[in-house]
Amino acid sequence: MKIRYLFAILLLLAIDTPLTGHTLDSLLTQLDFHIAESNVYIRQKEEHICQSRKELASVNSKDKLFHIYQDLFEEYKSYKYDSAYVYANKSLNVALQLENQAYVVRANEAVVFCLLSSGLFKEAFEIMDNTYPVSRNNEDLSNYYSLRARLYYDIVDYIREDPFVSEYTALGNLYSDSLLNVLPKHSSDWWYSYGLQQMKKRDFQKSLNAFDTILKMESISDHMIAMTASSMGYVYWLQDNKDKAKIYMAMAAIGDVKSATKETTALRNLGTLLYETGDIDRANKYVKLALEDANFYNARHRKLEVSSILPIIENERFAAVEKQRNVLMWFVICVSLLSLLLILTITIIYMQVRKLRVARHTIEKRREQLQNANNQLTEVSNIKDEYIGSSFYINSEYINKIEHLYKLANRRIAARQYEELRAMFKESDLRKERENMYASFDETFLKLFPTFINAYNELFQPEDRVRIENKSLTAEMRIFALIRLGILESERIANFLNYSVNTINTYKTKVKNKSIVPNELFEQRIMEIKSVD
């Protein structure tokens, strides 16, 4: 049995992939798999609970007993209402015995959580109105404000009628403001509270941005993923974007199953959305599972919510089955009469369509090849024209300089002015000539590829981008500019830039390592930079 259980865990880990970016079909497939293996997650939850219970046997102080009861409450609070309520009250009794007011507040908050989770709002308000945090540390304050905000938000979802909705929403937002002031800013809890507040204020875009920020975080729990995705799906539902609503509700349902959470709305909401869009069978399956979860958790208002939609889906499912049966009967009769003709027609059409598809594919492929070839020829022609014109000018200018230098040298030799002759051939002049050559290359290249610098910088993080003010390329840019012109050999690049081959390779490796694209794709992205038409 243990081997089978271990195998199931390994299988779940093997298929455990990030949920964002998946299609609805793939998410529903994952959801069905996790539902089938839900006993594995429940067993993990029960083992954690069993471990905490074992600690009760060796407890030697009431203080330790209080913390064990609180741990058991935390394990049960989203799993089973009855047990969570028992341990919340046990922790309250111990806190009263210890006469520790901070413990009493924590225990009362646990009791309130149980009451509001089961729909007992009146009782929850009675306790909460007489509970105040005695500690001013951020953790105790955040627990208090969070519970207060949820109490008002949940009762709004339950009553849904003005003037109470406006009044309770305003109070919930007020406590959310206090909560945001004590939570670590930009933590997952802070973003979730902010997103929930913006949702209640009906600023849906800010709400979605906040929830999306959480889903992009690393190492967040399955329960946090479930809460965030469920809220995000609900916002999309309010915006009548049912496609995205279903995707995020499916993500939330997966998170609930994996975290063994029974106090949940995602599966019921997903079933309702699927029903509204015509997927009756899946809707019926998920709503029934949601009812099982509500019965297991013993949440009264959740059971009422699920019970209200389940008969509608069942009736629709029965009507759909009856309609399908009638349609199928007539369809069989028609198909029996037309089957031979239909098969023959389909065969002929299929053969013609297949030939047409092959021909169209061949034509399209050839057209793309021809277009690519034309584009490359046009680019090569432009590069040649530009660099030929540039080289004529540079060569002419260089010949004039050499001619002037020869005349000047002859005069110095004739006048035996050897020191002046030696001064004429300064290394700085050669360096300046090379710099002029690079400047000319840069100018010509940027005429051909005016977007090169911006496109090149897009391959790096903002802090690694090169800021060019004088319209000239850096040494690293010149290397990849030559590559963009089709000069791929490191030896040729080294000769042009007056570097060693090792230096060229070092520059290339350094640049690729800083880039945000994989090293093996960097030069391909360089070659994709467009030239001027």
N, C-alpha and C positions, 0 to 999 in steps of 0.2 A: 504493500500500500504506500509506504514511504517513497519507494522508487518511482511509482506511478505519479505521485504528487510532485516529486522533484522534476520528473520529465515534463509535467505540465507547466511548471514554472519556467523551465528552460525554453519551452516552446513559446510561451508568452513573451519572454525577453527577446526571443529571436525575431518576432514579428513586431516588436514595439518600436515604431517609427514615428517621427514628428508628424503631428496631425495637420499643421498648416500647409496650405498649398494643394491638398487633396481634393478630388472631386467628390460630389455627394455619393455617387455609387461606391467609390472605394471606401469612404467613411462608413457607409451603411454596412458594407461587407465586414469591415473591422469591428463595427458595433455588434453585428450578429455573432462574430467569433468570440468576442469578449463576453457576451451574454452567455454563450454556450459554456464558457469556462469560468463563469462567475463564482462557482464554488471554490475555485483556487483562491480568489481574492478574499472571499468570505472566510476561508480557513486561515489565511494570513491574519485577518482582523481578529478572529477568535483566538489565535495563538498569542497575539499581543495582549488581549484581554486576560487570557489564562495566566500569562506571566505576571501581570499586575496583581491578579487575585492571589497568586502564590506568595507574593510579598506580604499579604495580610497575616499569614501564619507566623511570620517572624517579626512583626512590628513590635517595638518596645517603647513607643511614646505616642501620645495623642497628636503631637505635631506631625510626626511621620505618617500617622494614620490619616490625618487631614489631606496630606499631599497625595497619598495613594488613592483616596476616594476621589480627589480632583482629577487624577490621571485616568481613573476608570470612567468618570463622567466625560472627559475629553474623548475617550475611545468610543463611548456609546452615543454621544450627543447627536451625531448625524447618522447613527446606525440603528438604534432601538430606543424609542422614547421612554418606555416603562423603566428600563434598566438605568438610563441616564437620569431619570427623575429620582429613582431610588438613591443613587450615589450622590446626586446633588443635595438631597435632603440629609443623607448621612454626613456629608461634609459640613452641612449647616449645623447639625447637632454637635459635632465635634468642635466647631468654631465657637459655638455658644458656651460649651463646657470650658474651653480655653479662655473665654472672655477676650478673644482677640478680634477687635473690630474690623481690621483689614481682612481677616479670614472670613468674617461674617459677610462682608460686602461681596467677596469673591463667590462665596457659596450662594448668596441670594441671587447674584447674577447668573449662576449656573441654573438655579431653579427657574428664573425668568426665561432663560433660553429654552428650557424644556416646555414651559407653558406656551410661549409664543409659537414654538415649532409645532405644537399640537393644536393650535388654533384657540387656545384659552387666553384671549387677549385681556379680558376684564381682570382675571386673576393676575396676569403678568403686570398690568398697569398698577394694581394695588400694591404689589411688592416693590416695583421699581420706584414708585413715588415716595417710598419710605427708605430708599437705599441711596446713599451718597458716598462717594469715594473719600476715605480718610487720608489716603496717601496722595501726594501730588506728583509722584513719578509718572513718566509718560506711559509706561505699560499699563498701570492701573487706570489711568485716565482714558487711554485708548480703548480698553475693554468696556468701560462704562459708557463712553460716548458712542461707541460702535453698537452696543446693545440698545441704547436709547434710539439711535437713528433707525436701526432695523425694526424695532417695535413699531415706530410710526409708519415706516415704509410698508411693512407687512400688513398693517391694519388698513392702509389705503388700498392695497391690492385686494383685500377681502371685502370691504364695504363698497367701494367704487361709486360713491354718490356724494355730490356736493350738498351742503357746504363743508362736510367733514373731510373730503378729499383735499381741498385747498388748505384747510387748517392743519391737518396732520402732515401733509407734504411740507408745509412751511416749517413745522417743528422738526421734522426729520432733516431738512436742509440745515436748520440751525445747529443741530447736534453734529451734522456732517462737517460743518465749518470748524467746530471745536475739535472734532476728530482729526481733521487734516492738519491742525496746528500742532498736535502732539505726536503724530506718526512720523517716522523717518521719511523725509521728503524724497520723492521719486522711488520709494520702495514699492514692491508689488502691492502691499496693503494700502499704501497712500494712493497709488494710481487706481486701485479698485474702488476705493471710497470716493475718489474724485469723479470717476466715471459714473458711479451709481448716482451721485448727487446731480451731475449734469443730465443724466437720463431723466431724473425726476423733474428737473427744470426744463426738460424737453429741448435741451441744446444737444441734439443727437450727434452732431459731428464731433464736438468735443468729447462726448461720451465714447464714441467709437474709437477716437484717437487714443484715449486713455486705456481702453481695454486692449486695443491692438498693441500698445506698448508693453503690456504685461505678457501677452502671448509671444512676443519676440524675446523675452527675457530667458536666460538659461537657468536650469535647475529649479524651476518652480514645480510645486507639487501637483499631482493629478487633481486633487480637490480644488486648488486654486485655478487650474485650467478649466475645470468643470464650471465653477462659479463665473469665471470671466467669459467663457464662451457662451454660457447660458444667457448672461446679461446682454452680450453682443447680439445673439440671435433674437432676443426679445426686442432690442432696438430696431433691428432690421424688419422685424415683424410689424412694429408700429409704423415703420416707413413703407409698409406694403411691399417690401423686397423679400418675397417668400423664398426665392432660390437661395439667397445668402442666409436667410433665417434658418432654413433647414440644415445648411452646412454647419453652422455654428451650434445649433441644437444637437446635431449628431456628435460633434466634437465634445460637447458638454456631457452627453449621455455616456460616451466612452470613458470620460474622466470619472463620472459617478460610479460606473461599474468597476473600474480599476481601483478606486479608493473605497469600494464597498460602502458607498453612501446611499442610504435609503430615504433620507429626508431630502427629496429632490423634485424639481418640476420639469427638468429637461426632457425626460422620456415621454411624459404626457404631452408637453408642448410639441415635440417632434411628431408624435402620433397625430395630434390635431392638425398640424401643418400638412402632413402627408395625406390625411383625409381630405383636407380642403383642395389639394392638388390632384386628387384622384387615385392615390396609391392606397386603396382600401385595405388590402391584406396586411401590408406592413403596419399601417395605422392601427388596425385591430390588435396585431401582435404587441406593439409597443405600449398601447394604452392598457392592455391587460397586464403586462409586466409592471407598468406604473402603478396599477391598482394593487398588485402583489406587494410592491415596495411600500406603498402607503399602509397596507394592512400590517405588514411586518413592523414598520416603524410605529404604527398606531397613531398616525397624524389625522385627526378628525376632519379638518378642513381640506386636507389633501385627498382624503377618500371621497368627500363630497364633490370636489372638483373633477376627479377622475370619473366618478359614477355618473356625472351629468353628461359627459361626452361619450362614454362607452356604449350606451343603448343606441345613440344616434349612429355611431359607426357600425354597430352590429346590424341595425336595420338596413343601413345603406349596403352593407356587405351582402345581406340576404337578397335584397332587391337586385344587386348587381349579378349575383349568382343565378337568380331566376331569369333575368334578362339574357344572360349569356347562354343559359340552357335553351331558351326559345330561339335565340339567334342561331345557335349551333345546329338546331334541328333543321331550320330552313337552309342554312348554309350547306349542310350535308346533302340535302336534296339537290340543291343547285350544283354543287360540286360533282355529284354523281352523274348529272346530265352533261356537264361541260368539261369534265376532267380530261378526256382525250384531246378535245380541241384546244383546251388551255395548255396542256403539256406540249403539244406540237407548236403552238404559237410562242410559248415561252422559250422553247428550244431554239426556234428560228431567231427570235429577238435577241436571245442571249448570245448566239453566235455572231450576229451582226454587231451587237453592242461591244462584244469582246474585240472584234476586228477594229471597230471604230476607236475603242479605247487605246488599243495598241498603236494604231496609226496616230492618234492625237498625242499620245505620250511621246512617240518618236519625233513628231513634228515639234512639239514643245521643247524637247530636249535639244534638238538641233537648233531651234531658234535661240535658246538660251546660250548654247555654245557659240553660235554666230555673234550674238550680241556681246558676249564676253570678249570674243576675239576682236570685234570692232572697237570696243571700249579700250582694250589693251593697245591696239594699233594706234588709236587716236591719242592715247596718253603718251605712247612712245614717240609718236610724231611730234607732239607738242614739246616734249622734253628735248628731242633732238634739235628742233628748230630754235628753241630758246637757248640751248647751250652752244649750238653752232654760231648763232649770232653773237652770243656773249664771248665765245672763244676768239672770233675774228677781232672783236674790239680789243680784248685783252692782249692778244698776240701782237696786234698793230702797236698798241701802247708800249708793249715790252720791247719790240724791235726798236722803236724810237728811243727808248731809254738806253738800250745796248749801243745804238749808234752814237748817241751823245756821249756815252761812257768811253767808247773807243777813241773818239776825237779828243776827249779830255785827257785820256791816258797817253796818247801820242804826244800831246803838247807837254805833259809833265816829263815824259821820257826825253823828249828833245831838249827840254830845259834842265835835265838832270835833277828834277825835283822829286826825288825818290820818297822822301818822307810824306810829301803831299799825296803821292801816288798810293802809298800804303794806307793813308787815312781814308782814301776814296773807297776802299774795299772793306768797310766796317761790317762786322757781323750784325750790328743793329739794323743796317740797311737791308740785309737779307731777311732778317726777321720781320721787318716792316713789309717787305715785298710779300712774304708768306701770309702776313696778316691781311694785306690787301687782297691776296688771292682768296683767302677764306671769306672775307667780307663780300667779295664779288660772287663767290659760290652761294653764300647765304642769301644775298639779294635775288639772285636768279632762281634759286630753289623756292624761296617764299613767293615769288611771282607765280611759279607753277603750282605750289601747294600752300595757298594763303591760310588755310585752316590748320596747318601742320602743328604749330605750337600749341594751340588750344586742344586739338585732338590728342597730342602727345601728353599734355598735362592731365587729360581726363583718365589716363591709365594709372594715376597715382592718387594717394590720399591728399586732401587739401594741403596739409602741412609739408608734403614732399614735392609739391608742384613748383616749377621754376618760373619766376617772374622776369619777363624779358621787357626791357624798356627801350632798347635801341635797335630793335628788329634784327638782332643777330643771334645765331644759334650758339649754344654751349658745345663743348667738345663732345659730350655724350649725345647731344641732339644731332651733331654732324655725322656721327657714326650711323645712327638710325636713318638719317636723311639719305646717306649713301645707299643704305640697304633698301630704302623705299625706291631709289632710282634703279635698283636691280643689281647693285654691286654687293654681292653676298660674301665674297672671299675676304677673309680677315687680312691677308697679305696685301691685297689691293687697297683696302681701306687704310691699313697702316702706312703704306707708301704715300698715299695722298695726304694724310694728316701728320706725317713725319713722326709717327709713334712706332713702337715695337709691336709685334703681333700679340705678345703677352699682355701689353698695356691695353690693346683693343679688346681682347677677350675679358680682361679684368673689368673694364668699363661696362661691357655688355652684361656680364654676370651681376655686377653691382646694381645696375639699373633694373634688371629683371627681378632681382630679389626685393627691391623696394616697391615694385608695381603691385597693383591690386588684382591683376590677372595672372593666371598660372604662367610659369616661365616658358613652357613649351608653346603657349599661344601668343606670347608677346609680339614676336616678329610678324605673325599673321595679322594681328591687330594693326601693326604699323603699315603693312601692305594694303590694308583696307582703307587707309586715309585717302580721300578723294583729291584729285588734282582739279585745277580750274578747267571749266569746259572750254 
